[in-house]
Amino acid sequence: MNARAQAWLWFLQRASAALLGFFVLVHLATMIYAVRSGLSAGEILSRTRGNTPWMLFYALFVASVAVHVPIGLRNILAETFSWRGRALEAAMLAVGVFLLLFGLRAVWAVYAPGGGLS
């Protein structure tokens, strides 16, 4: 991989880490608030169903994970097992797509006005 691509991956991982820091803090603060307020899972779901701002928040959270994780995993695999080349890049693309698709599926299940997945 050329230096420009490496620099781009470095930037994407740092940018996604910054976003993840924000998303994790908001998520934890929200969960602490919900637990301390005595909200049940059903009450929490009733607040998230059809709530577009929360859906967008969690969709961006998932997208950040789908960018961040494959880049970090790629680096770990390259350093630990000396795995490099197109096979590594393809595997990490698959990991990112998997995380994105299944993460967005979970977001939709929590958001869907009709009650989630059918």
C-alpha positions as MATLAB code, in Angstrom:
seq = 'MNARAQAWLWFLQRASAALLGFFVLVHLATMIYAVRSGLSAGEILSRTRGNTPWMLFYALFVASVAVHVPIGLRNILAETFSWRGRALEAAMLAVGVFLLLFGLRAVWAVYAPGGGLS';
ca = [
       0.000    0.000    0.000;
       1.409    3.399   -0.921;
       2.175    6.195    1.539;
      -0.834    8.260    0.521;
      -3.239    5.376    1.212;
      -1.507    4.701    4.551;
      -1.890    8.374    5.518;
      -5.554    8.284    4.540;
      -6.159    5.195    6.707;
      -4.322    6.872    9.597;
      -6.550    9.930    9.269;
      -9.760    7.876    9.019;
      -8.904    5.867   12.090;
      -8.144    8.988   14.156;
     -11.275   10.770   12.938;
     -13.465    7.750   13.652;
     -11.860    7.420   17.106;
     -12.783   11.021   17.898;
     -16.368   10.388   16.822;
     -16.499    7.132   18.780;
     -15.362    8.927   21.916;
     -18.313   11.293   21.605;
     -20.795    8.537   20.732;
     -19.683    6.316   23.626;
     -19.972    9.184   26.132;
     -23.482   10.087   24.975;
     -24.525    6.415   24.913;
     -23.199    5.764   28.438;
     -24.744    8.949   29.840;
     -28.075    7.985   28.288;
     -27.902    4.439   29.665;
     -26.975    5.676   33.150;
     -29.870    8.129   33.036;
     -32.275    5.390   31.903;
     -31.174    2.952   34.609;
     -31.242    5.550   37.388;
     -34.682    6.674   36.248;
     -35.907    3.101   36.522;
     -36.860    2.785   32.868;
     -37.571   -0.728   31.668;
     -36.412   -2.069   28.316;
     -39.948   -1.614   27.011;
     -40.039    2.006   28.133;
     -36.680    2.663   26.502;
     -37.881    1.080   23.254;
     -41.058    3.155   23.368;
     -38.854    6.256   23.418;
     -36.616    5.106   20.565;
     -39.304    3.796   18.200;
     -39.743    6.334   15.435;
     -37.250    8.757   17.013;
     -35.262    9.929   13.996;
     -32.555   11.860   15.907;
     -31.675    8.745   17.938;
     -31.741    6.601   14.806;
     -29.306    8.985   13.089;
     -27.111    9.107   16.200;
     -26.814    5.324   16.348;
     -26.443    4.975   12.563;
     -23.449    7.339   12.699;
     -22.149    5.425   15.736;
     -22.312    2.191   13.712;
     -20.674    3.826   10.680;
     -17.810    5.030   12.871;
     -17.309    1.516   14.223;
     -17.408    0.087   10.688;
     -14.583    2.442    9.688;
     -12.491    2.245   12.856;
     -12.435   -1.489   13.587;
     -11.215   -2.830   10.220;
      -8.356   -0.325   10.099;
      -7.187   -1.263   13.582;
      -7.655   -4.977   12.942;
      -5.738   -4.624    9.670;
      -2.802   -3.102   11.540;
      -2.881   -5.782   14.235;
      -2.958   -8.602   11.666;
      -0.171   -7.015    9.617;
       2.075   -6.541   12.664;
       1.304   -9.831   14.406;
       1.074  -12.240   11.493;
       2.866  -10.271    8.737;
      -0.319  -10.571    6.685;
      -0.277   -8.034    3.885;
      -1.613   -7.588    0.394;
      -4.933   -7.809   -1.358;
      -6.226  -10.699    0.727;
      -5.855   -8.640    3.911;
      -7.472   -5.602    2.295;
     -10.390   -7.720    1.019;
     -10.858   -9.376    4.412;
     -10.918   -6.006    6.182;
     -13.371   -4.611    3.650;
     -15.591   -7.615    4.386;
     -15.295   -6.969    8.141;
     -16.274   -3.328    7.640;
     -19.262   -4.189    5.446;
     -20.374   -6.882    7.924;
     -20.207   -4.438   10.853;
     -22.035   -1.760    8.902;
     -24.846   -4.006    7.660;
     -25.509   -5.814   10.925;
     -25.074   -2.643   12.970;
     -27.593   -0.779   10.824;
     -29.918   -3.770   11.095;
     -29.772   -3.445   14.887;
     -30.356    0.320   14.670;
     -33.418   -0.283   12.511;
     -34.739   -2.895   14.938;
     -34.638   -0.371   17.767;
     -35.944    2.547   15.691;
     -38.561    0.971   13.419;
     -41.949    2.552   14.099;
     -43.713   -0.742   13.336;
     -41.826   -2.685   15.977;
     -38.553   -3.721   14.384;
     -37.594   -6.596   12.168;
     -40.274   -8.763   10.704;
];
